[in-house]
Amino acid sequence: MLSKVAIIASELMSKDTELIQAAVEAIGYTPQVIRSAYKTLGSVRRETPDLFIVRDDFFINRGGWIMADQVRDIAPRLPVIVLKTGPEIETTDSINAGPLATLDMPVNPDDLRTTVEGLIKL
């Protein structure tokens, strides 16, 4: 059975999202692109993905960290990858509660593959 990977992205990130989606598909996982915070939380409540990917600048300043934190409130052990657009790393109690990885943007497909495979196996 293929693992489902939720990729959270706004319309403004469409080119990056396509590259990430293609990389996830290329390594045999099923990507689910979600374009809004409201839909993200509802989707995780209905069917928790095997992995959650979000950019740190989703929506407004650091919105990706906030979204990851809210998702972890629903699914505390859900593996999360935060794609960093800058040098800062924000931490919160719920983010620190489960598997977390950060990757710098632009994402290297090999690094993404290794990170996805490692987190899904946990």
SELOTOR-778597 format. One line per field, with one value per residue: residue in one letter; x, y, z of N, C-alpha, C in turn. Coordinates in nm, 4 decimals, decimal comma. Layout:
BEGIN
resn <- [A:...]
n.xx <- [X:...]
n.yy <- [Y:...]
n.zz <- [Z:...]
ca.xx <- [X:...]
ca.yy <- [Y:...]
ca.zz <- [Z:...]
c.xx <- [X:...]
c.yy <- [Y:...]
c.zz <- [Z:...]
***
This chain:
BEGIN
resn <- [M:L:S:K:V:A:I:I:A:S:E:L:M:S:K:D:T:E:L:I:Q:A:A:V:E:A:I:G:Y:T:P:Q:V:I:R:S:A:Y:K:T:L:G:S:V:R:R:E:T:P:D:L:F:I:V:R:D:D:F:F:I:N:R:G:G:W:I:M:A:D:Q:V:R:D:I:A:P:R:L:P:V:I:V:L:K:T:G:P:E:I:E:T:T:D:S:I:N:A:G:P:L:A:T:L:D:M:P:V:N:P:D:D:L:R:T:T:V:E:G:L:I:K:L]
n.xx <- [0,0836:0,0571:0,1982:0,0384:0,1132:0,0741:0,0826:0,1143:0,0223:0,0111:-0,1539:0,0361:0,2687:0,2917:0,4769:0,6943:0,5458:0,4626:0,7100:0,7804:0,5648:0,6034:0,8485:0,7757:0,5914:0,7663:0,9141:0,7367:0,5176:0,1908:0,0944:-0,0932:-0,2186:-0,2978:-0,4699:-0,5491:-0,5623:-0,7876:-0,8953:-0,6813:-0,6715:-0,9224:-0,8922:-0,6850:-0,8120:-1,0119:-0,8754:-0,5756:-0,2677:0,0323:0,2548:0,3457:0,3977:0,5119:0,5708:0,7763:0,6951:0,4282:0,1195:0,1349:0,4110:0,5972:0,3838:0,3741:0,4991:0,3162:0,0912:0,1883:0,2119:-0,0598:-0,1608:-0,0214:-0,1484:-0,3769:-0,2830:-0,0489:0,1888:0,2448:0,4653:0,6554:0,7672:0,9274:0,9717:1,2256:1,2574:1,4275:1,6881:1,5918:1,4595:1,1680:1,0434:0,8070:0,6117:0,4354:0,5367:0,7842:0,7042:0,6897:0,8216:1,0319:1,1576:1,3684:1,4120:1,6036:1,4873:1,5591:1,4246:1,6211:1,5721:1,6795:1,7487:1,4944:1,3674:1,5185:1,4617:1,1780:1,1410:1,2798:1,1333:0,8750:0,9181:0,9465]
n.yy <- [-0,1181:0,2186:0,5015:0,7946:1,1280:1,4409:1,7532:2,0798:2,3787:2,7081:2,8833:3,0550:2,9187:2,7377:2,6380:2,5364:2,3524:2,1712:2,0573:1,9343:1,7605:1,5951:1,4798:1,3349:1,1552:1,0212:0,8637:0,6783:0,7394:0,8613:1,1752:1,4345:1,7301:2,0123:2,3139:2,5038:2,6288:2,5654:2,3435:2,1715:2,1084:1,9858:1,7684:1,6229:1,5533:1,3825:1,1789:1,0890:1,1688:0,9864:1,1358:1,4794:1,7684:2,0996:2,4405:2,6813:2,9419:2,9352:3,0792:3,3551:3,5225:3,2768:3,1012:2,8318:2,6918:2,7389:2,6099:2,3448:2,3022:2,3166:2,0948:1,8959:1,9159:1,7729:1,5256:1,4032:1,2461:1,2557:1,2477:1,5262:1,7422:2,0413:2,2811:2,4989:2,8429:3,0273:3,1002:3,0576:2,8506:2,7555:2,6458:2,4540:2,3130:2,1084:2,0605:1,9577:1,7174:1,4982:1,3124:1,5155:1,6954:1,9218:2,0849:2,2694:2,5194:2,5836:2,2549:1,9664:1,6883:1,4324:1,4588:1,5065:1,2626:1,0797:1,1841:1,1685:0,8884:0,8027:0,9202:0,8108:0,5455:0,5433]
n.zz <- [0,0000:-0,0846:0,0754:0,1978:0,1370:0,2607:0,1134:0,1788:0,0406:-0,0977:-0,3691:-0,4709:-0,4571:-0,6624:-0,8603:-0,7052:-0,5600:-0,7579:-0,8250:-0,5819:-0,5506:-0,7757:-0,7054:-0,4763:-0,5887:-0,7613:-0,5931:-0,5168:-0,3523:-0,2590:-0,3338:-0,1767:-0,2447:-0,0663:-0,0434:0,1467:0,4843:0,6375:0,4975:0,5284:0,8069:0,8391:0,6635:0,7859:1,0208:0,9217:0,7757:0,8584:0,7140:0,6143:0,6275:0,6547:0,4724:0,4639:0,3707:0,5370:0,5030:0,4431:0,3768:0,5677:0,7311:0,8780:0,8781:0,8066:1,0139:1,2151:1,1060:1,0979:1,3704:1,4483:1,3120:1,4439:1,6886:1,6372:1,5404:1,7094:1,6699:1,4029:1,1323:1,0222:0,7665:0,7329:0,4975:0,4580:0,3971:0,4852:0,7319:0,9911:1,2521:1,3971:1,7066:1,8862:2,1523:2,0555:1,8006:1,8669:1,9676:1,7995:1,5124:1,3174:1,0436:0,8680:0,5588:0,3286:0,1019:-0,2422:-0,2812:-0,2838:-0,4787:-0,4137:-0,1425:-0,0412:-0,0992:0,0614:0,3154:0,3303:0,3057:0,5328:0,7472:0,7120:0,7678:1,0407]
ca.xx <- [0,0000:0,1336:0,1761:-0,0142:0,1913:0,0020:0,1680:0,0338:0,0801:-0,0808:-0,1459:0,1576:0,3819:0,2557:0,5930:0,7598:0,4551:0,4705:0,8378:0,7721:0,4681:0,6690:0,9507:0,7044:0,5397:0,8783:0,9631:0,6328:0,4168:0,0755:0,0839:-0,2235:-0,1924:-0,4073:-0,4416:-0,5952:-0,5470:-0,9137:-0,9024:-0,5749:-0,7118:-1,0325:-0,8391:-0,6099:-0,9112:-1,0830:-0,7834:-0,4408:-0,1696:0,1497:0,3576:0,2939:0,5017:0,4648:0,6763:0,7716:0,6306:0,2907:0,0379:0,2149:0,5330:0,6052:0,2565:0,3949:0,5263:0,1885:0,0093:0,2431:0,1756:-0,2028:-0,1771:0,0285:-0,2504:-0,4709:-0,2093:0,0784:0,3056:0,2537:0,5929:0,6425:0,8823:0,9097:1,0634:1,2700:1,2958:1,5234:1,7721:1,5348:1,3793:1,0809:1,0056:0,6990:0,5980:0,3746:0,6305:0,8881:0,6439:0,6977:0,9286:1,0381:1,2763:1,3640:1,4912:1,6141:1,4350:1,4811:1,4433:1,6950:1,4876:1,7422:1,7330:1,3531:1,3423:1,5798:1,3903:1,0440:1,1521:1,3210:1,0251:0,7616:0,9553:0,9458]
ca.yy <- [0,0000:0,3425:0,5973:0,9240:1,2417:1,5672:1,8672:2,1983:2,4848:2,8088:2,8998:3,1297:2,8266:2,6284:2,5760:2,4547:2,2425:2,0722:1,9864:1,8496:1,6563:1,5020:1,4062:1,2409:1,0504:0,9467:0,7652:0,5800:0,7784:0,9303:1,3108:1,4999:1,8733:2,0829:2,4545:2,5987:2,5854:2,5048:2,2114:2,0899:2,0572:1,8930:1,6486:1,5470:1,4958:1,2725:1,0708:1,1381:1,1195:0,9219:1,2390:1,6140:1,8596:2,2380:2,5425:2,7676:3,0698:2,9101:3,1954:3,4724:3,4989:3,1566:3,0307:2,6878:2,6395:2,7430:2,5028:2,2177:2,2954:2,2849:1,9561:1,8121:1,9132:1,6686:1,3991:1,4375:1,1706:1,2647:1,3003:1,6552:1,8051:2,1839:2,3304:2,6287:2,9446:3,1137:3,0278:3,0381:2,7330:2,7824:2,5225:2,4605:2,1851:2,0036:2,0268:1,8740:1,5947:1,3868:1,3193:1,6424:1,7211:2,0457:2,0865:2,4035:2,5432:2,4863:2,1188:1,8692:1,5680:1,3199:1,4850:1,4871:1,1180:1,0201:1,2320:1,1088:0,7456:0,7864:0,9554:0,7187:0,4181:0,5545]
ca.zz <- [0,0000:-0,0913:0,1824:0,1534:0,1835:0,2448:0,0792:0,2027:-0,0418:-0,1515:-0,5145:-0,5029:-0,4538:-0,7532:-0,9251:-0,6029:-0,5259:-0,8664:-0,8117:-0,4624:-0,5830:-0,8684:-0,6305:-0,3894:-0,6773:-0,8182:-0,4972:-0,4947:-0,2543:-0,3145:-0,2800:-0,1665:-0,2322:0,0009:-0,0692:0,2482:0,6230:0,6800:0,4367:0,5867:0,9377:0,8160:0,6001:0,8862:1,1130:0,8537:0,7385:0,8835:0,6166:0,6722:0,6372:0,6314:0,4225:0,4552:0,3668:0,6553:0,4716:0,4003:0,4118:0,6037:0,8059:0,9610:0,8804:0,7959:1,1484:1,2875:1,0501:1,1461:1,5120:1,4565:1,2676:1,5530:1,7932:1,5960:1,5244:1,7740:1,6236:1,2575:1,0841:0,9544:0,7018:0,7093:0,3955:0,5060:0,2997:0,5536:0,8277:1,1234:1,2839:1,5110:1,7737:1,9826:2,2217:1,9740:1,6928:1,9260:2,0187:1,7054:1,4122:1,2446:0,9630:0,7905:0,4369:0,2708:-0,0327:-0,3174:-0,2331:-0,3631:-0,4822:-0,3428:0,0007:-0,0097:-0,1012:0,1799:0,4326:0,3290:0,3352:0,6726:0,8392:0,6982:0,8305:1,1872]
c.xx <- [0,0884:0,0994:0,1276:0,0661:0,1114:0,1022:0,0803:0,0981:-0,0277:-0,0632:-0,0173:0,2803:0,3680:0,3768:0,6676:0,6754:0,4606:0,5992:0,8352:0,6777:0,5313:0,7742:0,8869:0,6500:0,6521:0,9330:0,8521:0,5281:0,3055:0,0665:-0,0608:-0,1953:-0,3169:-0,3736:-0,4943:-0,5781:-0,6715:-0,9252:-0,7973:-0,6202:-0,8261:-0,9844:-0,7647:-0,7050:-0,9806:-0,9932:-0,6403:-0,3443:-0,0534:0,2629:0,2970:0,4107:0,4417:0,5862:0,6630:0,7036:0,4899:0,2015:0,1273:0,3319:0,5209:0,4752:0,2691:0,4227:0,3971:0,0978:0,0584:0,2072:0,0281:-0,2313:-0,1302:-0,0668:-0,3518:-0,4030:-0,0672:0,2024:0,3231:0,3910:0,5710:0,7758:0,8455:1,0172:1,0990:1,3095:1,3973:1,5977:1,7048:1,4547:1,3003:1,0463:0,8930:0,6857:0,5402:0,4627:0,7370:0,8361:0,6623:0,8101:0,9197:1,1676:1,2578:1,4551:1,4915:1,5512:1,5455:1,5207:1,5215:1,6130:1,5472:1,7296:1,5879:1,3205:1,3952:1,5022:1,2502:1,0516:1,1903:1,2089:0,9070:0,7928:0,9495:0,8204]
c.yy <- [0,1248:0,4324:0,7284:1,0356:1,3684:1,6787:1,9914:2,3147:2,5822:2,8153:2,9698:3,0395:2,7157:2,5617:2,4871:2,3329:2,1331:1,9912:1,8902:1,7319:1,5514:1,4182:1,3010:1,1243:0,9613:0,8419:0,6719:0,6130:0,8577:1,0706:1,3596:1,6478:1,9396:2,2313:2,5520:2,5401:2,5120:2,3619:2,1176:2,0272:1,9573:1,7612:1,5614:1,4838:1,3740:1,1527:1,1227:1,0813:1,0520:1,0218:1,3719:1,7020:1,9993:2,3309:2,6333:2,9011:3,0507:3,0181:3,3136:3,4293:3,3810:3,0783:2,8799:2,6229:2,6353:2,6304:2,3664:2,1963:2,2567:2,1413:1,8610:1,8115:1,8019:1,5315:1,4178:1,3653:1,1738:1,3193:1,4262:1,6930:1,9508:2,2263:2,4743:2,7205:3,0422:3,0345:2,9935:2,9080:2,7671:2,6493:2,5504:2,3221:2,0773:1,9656:1,9321:1,7390:1,4756:1,4064:1,4473:1,6485:1,8557:2,0280:2,2287:2,4059:2,6082:2,3442:2,0358:1,7404:1,4479:1,3362:1,4635:1,3380:1,0519:1,0583:1,1712:0,9618:0,7211:0,8146:0,8590:0,5846:0,4241:0,4958]
c.zz <- [0,0000:0,0256:0,1238:0,2188:0,1561:0,2212:0,0895:0,1288:-0,0868:-0,3029:-0,5562:-0,5099:-0,5575:-0,8191:-0,8267:-0,5696:-0,6313:-0,8563:-0,6936:-0,4886:-0,6748:-0,7963:-0,5401:-0,4731:-0,7299:-0,7216:-0,4495:-0,3907:-0,3222:-0,2544:-0,2782:-0,1438:-0,1738:-0,0033:0,0354:0,3875:0,6704:0,6257:0,4949:0,7172:0,9247:0,7580:0,7010:0,9880:1,0514:0,8281:0,7498:0,7793:0,6895:0,6952:0,5960:0,5880:0,4099:0,4453:0,4878:0,6285:0,4153:0,4595:0,4431:0,6902:0,9032:0,9682:0,8714:0,9299:1,2295:1,2382:1,0982:1,2927:1,5280:1,4127:1,3770:1,6725:1,7654:1,5941:1,5782:1,7209:1,4711:1,2165:0,9997:0,8905:0,6805:0,6096:0,4298:0,3920:0,3578:0,6592:0,9612:1,1336:1,4084:1,5753:1,8719:2,0447:2,1319:1,8558:1,7471:1,9721:1,9254:1,6060:1,3288:1,1665:0,8949:0,6692:0,3832:0,1317:-0,1140:-0,2762:-0,3342:-0,3620:-0,4087:-0,1917:0,0439:-0,0027:0,0265:0,3056:0,4418:0,3683:0,4804:0,7714:0,8304:0,7638:0,9823:1,2478]
***
